[in-house]
Every structure is written in C-alpha cells, then in structure tokens.
Amino acid sequence: MVIRTCFFDMGNVLVHFSHDRMCRNIAELSGLSEAAVRQFLMTEQRQWMMERGELSEADFSSQLSQYCGRSLKPDAVCEALGDIFQLNDSIVPVLQQLKAAGQRLVLLSNTSMAHVRFIERNFRVLDYLDARVLSCEVGVMKPDEPIFQAALAQAQCPPENCFYTDDIEAYTAAAARLGIQTHTYRQTDLLVAELQRLGVLQ
C-alpha cells in the first residue's frame, strides 16, 4: 500500500492554539469579563458557527459590539479571534521531507477564516500545503463524513493511498472508517515513526 497524499489537521498539529487566550483577547478588547466572552463565543456556539461558515467575522463583530455596548472595529475583532496560535516548529521539517518525497499535502481543518488569515500573516507553514479543505468553506465539520469526502476529492488518489493525522481521536477514527490510513497526533517524533513504518519517509 503506497501513500500518495497526506492530510494534516491544523490546530495542535501544524500550530498550537488556546481558546482561553482567544477569550482573554476579546475580553480585553470588549471590556467584558472572560466568563461573559466564553458564554458569548463558546456556549452560545458562535465560534462553531464561524467554523461552519454560518456566521461571518463581520457579523460576529457586529453582534459583539452590540453585546458589549462598544463600537468595535472588525479588523481588531478578527485579530483578537486569530491571535491564539504558535507555530509547531517540529512539524516544518516533516512537511519539507514529505514535499521532497513527492507527497501531495492537503490541509483538513475545522476552522474559521479569521484563524486561517492570522496564520497566513504570521507563519509560512500553510505554504507547504497543495490544497485546503476548511470547515468554514465546506459548511460541515469533522467528524461528519462530508468533510472527509471533500478532502478525498482533493487527494487525487483512492482512500487507501491517503494518510491523515489529527490530534483528536474521534476525527482519525472517522477517517479510518473511510479506508484512510490514520495516526492520532501526540508528538512529532511519533508521527515520523509512523510515516517511516508506512514507508512514506525513510
């Protein structure tokens, strides 16, 4: 079985992130308490609505302005939403080696455009990817099957020739049910060992 395409999750694989930091950022910007921000953003599902493409960042900014009683600039709100990431430096050489080995690399992520744009502005890690499948564009989130089918449409090979790594086991399990080779990401050296076992890397 030859692996030709590798799917990568973004959060806590290519980059580390913190929802707590996002809530702190928005609290500082809006004057709300962190608890109120968490209620507004998470409990009331607005973060997941943005990740499903159901709520634009502009509309979120407008709702937040109304909620906190301040006129907030959309660009400042997007920066607060996005400034939650740190590059996983250890993954970059792996991406470089996979590209050198001729692998097709596809991003498969539950994410919002505010997050993608922040990462694009601040890191180069997404430049290694040949294609992107984003929940906010597809309109469905992992672990639902349609987002994996969208990824397979970008793979340019059958599922059995695909490999997928994600830090959430429920998501790798969903991919495995479609015949994709999977690895639940914990640390980069374990990922490399699995890629070597599969003959993807030397």
N, C-alpha and C positions, 0 to 999 in steps of 0.2 A: 504493500500500500504506500503510494508516494504522495506526500503532502505537497500541494502546489500553491495553496492560498492560506494565509494565517489571518484570522480575525482577532483584533485586540479590543478589549474594553478600554475605556479612557480613565475613569475615576478609580484611584487606588491601584492602577496598573501603570499607565503612562504618566499620570500625575497623581499626587496625593491631594486630598481636599478635606475641608472641615465645614460642615453645616453650622457648627457653633460659631465659627468665625463669620460666616455669612449673616447670622442673626446679630452678632455684635456690630458688624459693619452697618447694617440697616438701622439698628438701634441708635448708633452714633449719628447717622445722617438724619433720622426722622424725629429724634427726641423721645421715641417710645422706649419702654423697657424691653429687655431681651425676651422676657416671657410673652409680652404682647406681640412682639415680632414673630416669635415661634408660632404663636396661635394663628396669626395672620398668614404666615408663609407656609407652615407645615400642616398644622391641624386643620386649617380650612382649605388645604390642598392646592394652594396657588402655585407652589413650586412644581408640583406634579402636573398641574395644568399647563405650565410653561413647557415642561419636558414633553408633554403630549402634543404641543403645538396648539392648544386650545385657548391660550391666553398669551398675547404678545407682551413683550417687555414694556412697550409704550403704555398699554392698557394697565399692566401691573403698576407702573409708575403713577399713573393717574389715580388708581384705586388707593395706593399707598398715601399719596398726597392728601386725598380726601379723608382717609382714615386717621392720619396724624395731625391734620389741620395745618400743614405747611405746604407751600408750593415747591415741590422738589423737581430738580432738573432730571429729565430721563437719562441723560448720559451719566450723571452722578449715581443714580439708582442702579444702572447697569454695571457700573464699576464696583459698587458695593456688593451686588449679586455675584460678580465674577472674581473678585479679589479674594479667592479662597484656596488657591492652588499652589502647589510646589512641585517642581519637576522631579520625577523619579529618575535621577541621573543614571542609575544602574541599568535602566531598560534601553537607553540610547544605543550602546554598543550592540545589543541584541538585534535591534531594528536594523542597524547598519550591516550586521552579518547576514541577516535574512535577505536584505535587499541584494547584497553581493552574491548570495546563493541563488538569486533569481526568483525568490518567493514574491507572490502578489500579496500585499498587505492592505487590509481593509479595517477601518475603524467601525466598531459596532457599539454604540453608546446610548444609554438613557441620559439625555442632556438637554439643556436649553441653549438658544443661540447666544445669550449673554455669556454663558460659560465658554462656549466654543470661541467666541470672538476674543475673550480675555486671554485664552490660551494661545490663540494665533498671534496676539500682540506681544506676548511676553516670552514665549518659548518657540522653538523650531521643531518640536517633536512631531507635530502633525504633518510636517513636510515629507516624512518618510512614507506616509500612507498613500496608496494608489487610489483609494475610493473611501467614501464615508457613508455610513448608514446611521442616521441620527433619529432618535425617537421623535424629536420636535418636528422633523420633516416628514417622517413616515406616518406619524399620528398614532402610533402604538408603541408600548414599552415592553422591554423584556420583563418577564419571561414569556410573553404571548408569542405564539408561533409566527404571526405575520411579519414581525420584525426580523426574525431569523430567515424567513423566506426572502425578504428583501435583501438581506445580506448574501444569501446564496445566489441571488440574481446578479450580484456584483462579483461573485467568486470566479467566474469563468472556468469552473470545473465542478464535478459532482461533489455531494456532501462528504463522501468517504475520502476525498482528496483535500479536505479542509481541516484546519486546526483552529481551535478557539480557546482563548484564555480570558478569564474573568475572575474577580475576587469573590463573587457571590455564587455559592454552590448551586443554588436553585436555577441560576441562569446557565451554568455549564451543563447541568442536568437536562434542561430544556433543549439545548443544542445537541446533546448526545442522543436524545430521542429521535432526532432527525438524521442520525448517522454521521454527525460531525465528530472528529477526534477532539477531546477537550482536556483542559487542565485548569484546576481551580488555583488561581494565583495566590501565593503567600509571600514568596520572596524570589528574587530574580534567579539565584543560583539553582533553585528547584525547577524553575521554568526551563532554564538552559539544559538541565539534566534530562528533562522530559523531551525536549526538542532533539537532543542527541540520541536518546533512546529510539525515537521515531525516525532517525536518520535525516532529520531536517538540517541539523547543524553537525559539524564534525567535532 
